[in-house]
Amino acid sequence: VQGVGYRRWFEKLAIALKLNGYVKNLPTGEVEAVVVGDETVILMLIKHCYIGPTHAQVTQVEQQNLVQMPEYIDFKMLR
């Protein structure tokens, strides 16, 4: 989903939902996000990820629960 504004869209949504973490492009053409916050709100975000912004063609969303939660104080888009 690179080249269609997915990271910026994801960042804005995560900030609006008051979540912490990051989103970044991977060399494989995929987008990776680490999100920390209320589980119910994260599940809402994941539902939106299947749709994405206009022109995004999301084919798969993979979800992993981390045992060791990293500490993030805000949400950022990384390069």
NORSULJO-V117481 format. One record per backbone hydrogen bond with DSSP energy under -0.5 kcal/mol. CO is the residue of the C=O (numbers start at 1). NH is the residue of the N-H. E is the energy in kcal/mol with one decimal. If there is no record, write none. Layout:
BEGIN
<<CO | NH | E> <CO | NH | E>>
END
This chain:
BEGIN
<<1 | 4 | -0.7> <1 | 6 | -0.6> <5 | 9 | -2.5> <6 | 10 | -3.0> <7 | 11 | -2.9> <8 | 12 | -2.5> <9 | 13 | -2.2> <10 | 14 | -2.8> <11 | 15 | -2.5> <12 | 16 | -2.3> <13 | 17 | -1.9> <14 | 19 | -2.7> <15 | 18 | -1.5> <20 | 36 | -3.1> <21 | 76 | -1.8> <22 | 34 | -2.3> <23 | 78 | -2.9> <24 | 32 | -3.1> <26 | 29 | -2.2> <29 | 2 | -0.5> <30 | 26 | -2.9> <32 | 24 | -2.8> <34 | 22 | -2.1> <36 | 20 | -2.7> <38 | 42 | -2.5> <39 | 43 | -2.4> <40 | 44 | -1.5> <41 | 45 | -2.2> <42 | 46 | -2.5> <43 | 47 | -1.8> <44 | 48 | -1.6> <45 | 49 | -1.6> <46 | 50 | -0.9> <47 | 50 | -0.7> <48 | 51 | -1.4> <48 | 52 | -2.6> <53 | 56 | -1.9> <56 | 58 | -0.5> <57 | 59 | -0.5> <64 | 66 | -0.5> <67 | 69 | -0.8> <70 | 72 | -0.6> <74 | 21 | -2.9> <76 | 23 | -1.6> <76 | 78 | -0.6>>
END
